[in-house]
Amino acid sequence: MELTADKKKLLLPSNKRQQLQHFKTSLANCQSWQMLLYHIEENHADLSVNWHFKNQSKLEVTLTGRKDHEHAFALKEPEAMDEEYDKFLANSKKKEANYKKKIKEKVAASSLRGNLLARAIAQLALRNETRITPNNCLKILRGLSYPDYDAINHSDYDRHFRFLPNQEILQVIEAMQKDGLIAAEERIYSDYHVYYHELVPTDLTEEFLNAEAAEGSDLALLKELNESADKTDLSAFNVVKLSQELLQYPALACVDQGYQAFIDQHDLAREYLKTRLQLTTSKFTKKYLRLLLEGDAEKSIPGQAVNA
């Protein structure tokens, strides 16, 4: 290899020519590698990219993709690098698709889909980063005294469940944790050295809120009652069946009084509920039956009806 200086040709020694050629090759590769790294950062914001020099001639890159799918490799020639990156990206997308499928399957297996209490709890966990403990959750949903109420992000169902006992709300919270729809993380209040558990969302929470209501849930029953309200030819069996189911889902009456059209339309439903009121000994059931028969939920339950 020759260099020109003051119109004179200089012949480099063999070792210097090799060094210069190696430098030119490395420079070309570095430019190609840099373009690839820029491409990853600009077009795949969901991928985390880190790199460092292992020695003077070797650069190692670690890519972290969807759902922590990670791959570390030394940058090679641009063509080989492109191929390895494409393979990693394809695997990362495949892993994400499989994970999303598992989330849908887990949510579909939960019987709490369409449960209004569960929806309210999930919204509070999803919309708030702090302060949503199980006890605070039931205070918010029942409209009980809660000093930080104005400081939280509210659910669509705040203060609608005063009619329900505390234990029922706590049982739903426990069932949601068991299904993985929410989680409880340990926190410490350092000023008083107090530990408590805070409700937080999981990867299933948002999918749960968008999932189709399960058969026999609050929302599924509400849909069936609405569809049956104007059916004058509805059989006596179906009227009694829907009336029995309505007794099993008191959360529905807390949120949406759409059931009232069904009771008003079908005299048999009202007669069935009156009979149950005479026979039952449960104070809660008596109160709920009176609520259904009076048809004025707002007097007994604070909060306005919302669309579920």
N, C-alpha and C positions, 0 to 999 in steps of 0.2 A: 504494500500500500504506500502511495506517495503523497507527500504534502508539499505545497509550493510556498516559499517564503522569499520575498525579494527576487522573484523570477528565477529562483533556483529550486531544483527539485531535491527534496530530502527523503531518503529512504529510511523508514522506521525499522528498528530491529524486529525480529519475528515475535518476540514476547509482547512488545508494545502494540504490534498490529493486532494480535489476539485480544489484548485488553481493550483496544478501541472497538473492535468488532463486537466484543461481548457487551460493551457499554451501549453501542447503537442498538443491539438486539434487546437489551434490558429496557432501554428507553422506549422503544416501540411497544414492548409488552406492557410496560407500566401505563402508557397512554391508553392502550386498549382496555387494561384492567380498570383504570380509572373511569373510563366511559361506561363500563359495565356496572360499576358500583354506583355511579350517578343514576344509571337507568333503574337500578333496584330501588334506590332511595326515592326517586321521583315518581315511579309508577306503582310501587308496592309499599305504601306507607304502613301496611300491617306487618311487614317483615322488619325485624330488628337486625341491623348490620353492624358488626364490629370486626376490626382487623388490626393486626400488629405484625411487625417484622420479626421473624424468628432469627434471621441473620441478615447479612448484607444482601443476599440474593433471593431470599425466600419470604414471601408475604403470606400470612395465614388469615383466612376470613372465616368468621362464624356467623351463620344466618339462623335466626330464630323466627320461625313462621307461625302458622296458625296453630293455636292450642299448644304452644311451646314445642312444636316440632323443630328440632335443632340439628344442624349439620355443620361440622367444621372441616375445612379442607384448605390445602395450600394452593394458592393461585398458580396456574400453569399457563401454557400457551392459550391465547384468546379462544381458539376453536374448542379446545378441551374444556376451558372454563365455561363457555357458553353451554356446552352439552351438560356439564355437571350441574350448572345453575338451573337449567330447564328441568332436569330430572328432580332436583330438590323441590322446585316450585310445584311440579305435578304431584309429587308425593305429599307435599304440604296441603295442597287443595283436596287431595283424596282423604287425608286425615281429617280435615275440617268437615268434609261432607259426611264422613262416617260418624263424626262426633255429633253433628246436627241430627243425624238419623237416630242416634242413641237418645238424644234429648227428647225428640218427638215421641219415641217409643216409651220412655220413662213417664212423660207427661200423660200419654194416652192410657197408661196403666193405672193412673190415679183416679179414684172415684170422686175426688174433690173438684173435678172440672165442672164449672157451672155453679159451685157452691158460693153463695153471696158473701158469707163470712170469710171464706178463704180468699176470695177476690179482694176484699177490703184489706185483709192482713197482708197479702202479697203486694198491694199497691203501697201501703205504708212502708214496708221493707224496701221496696224498689225506689221510692221517691225520697227516702231520707237516709242520711249517712250516720246519724247519731240519735241517741235518746229513745229509740223504739224498742223498749224491753217488752216482754209479754204483759206485765202489769200495766205499763203505760199504754200498750196497744188496746187493752180492754177498756181503759179509762177513756181513750179517744173515741172508740167505737160506741161506747155506751153513753157518752156525753157526761161523764163524771168529771169532778174537779181535776184539772191538769194544768199546772201553772205555766208550762212551756207550750201550750197549745198554739199560740199565735206565732211561735218561732219554727214550727215544723211545716213540711210540705204535706198537705192533706190528701186523703183518699177521696174517692167519689161517694163514700158511704159513712163519713165521719158523723158520729152522734145519732145514727139511725137505729142502733141496736140496744137501746136502753131496756127494751122489753125482755131481752134474753138474759139468763143468769150468767154470772161470771164464769162458772165452770164450763159452760158450753163453749165460750170463746177460747178458754185455755185448752180445752180438748182439741179444738180445731187447729190451734197453733201447734200442739204436740203432733197431731196427725200430719200436718204439712211438713214438719221437720223430718218425720219418719219417711215421707215420700220424697224428700230432697227438694221440695218446692221452695223452702226457705231454710236458712241455717241460723244458729245462735253462736256468736263469737264472744269469748270472754273479754271483758273490759275491766279496768281498774280506775276508780275515782281516787286519784292520788292524795287529795287533800284529807280524805278520811280513811284511806286504805281499804276501801270497800270494793269488792268484786261483784260484777253483775253480768248478765248475759244479754246481749243486744241482738235483735232480729235483723238479719242482713239477707239480701237476695242471693240466689245461686244462679248458675247458668240455666236453670229450668224456669225461673220465676217469670220472665217475660213471655216465654213460650206458653206457660200455663195460663197467663192472662188472655192470650189470643186463641187458646185452644177451644174446640167445639165442646159444648156442655155435655157432660156424661148423662146417660139415661138415668132418670130418677133423681136428678139434681134440681135445685131451686129454679134455675133458668129453663131447664127442660120442662118442668111442671108448669111454669108460667106460660110458656109457649103453647102447651097443650090446653091450658085453661082458656087462653085467649082464642084459640081455634075452636073451642067447644062452646064458647059463650053464646053464639047466635044459632047453634044447631038445635032446632025445635024437635028433631027426630032422634035426639041422643037417647040411647037406651037407659033404662033405670039402673042397670048394672054399671054402666060407665059413669053415670052421675054419682052414684055412691062411691065407686072406686076413686074418682078424682077428689071427692070430698074427703075420703080417708087419707089420701096422699097429702092434701092441703094441711091436714092436722099434723103431719109429720115434718113440715117445713115452715116453722114459724118465722125464720129469717126472711122469707119471702114477703110476709105481711109488713115487715119492718121497712122494706125498701120500695116495694111496688104494690099498689093496691089494685092492680089489674084483675085480680081474682074476683073482685066484687061484682063485676059484670056477669060472671058465671053463676054466682050465688043468686043474684037478682033475677036471672033468666030462668033458673031451674028451681021450682018450688021444692022438689024432692031433696035438693042439696040443703036448703034451709031447714027442712023438717029433720033431716038426718043430723045436722049440727045441733039442733035444739034437743034432740033425743040424747045425743052424746053429752050435752051440758047437764042434763038431768041425772045421768048415770055416773059421771066421773067424780072422783074424790080428790083428784089432784088440783091444788090451788093454781098452779101454773096453767094447766089445761083449761080450767074454768075461765081464767082470765083471758086466755087466747080465744076460746070459743065465744065469749062475750064480744071480744073485739071483732071477730069475723061476722057475728050476727048484727052488731050495731052498725057496721059499715062505715065507721068514722075512725080510721086509724090515727089520724093526726092528733086527736084528743088524747089518745093513750100513748102514742109514741112520738117523741120529739123528732124534728127533722122533716123536710119535705121529701116527697117521693121523687126518685130519680130514675132515669132509664137505665136498666141493668144491661 
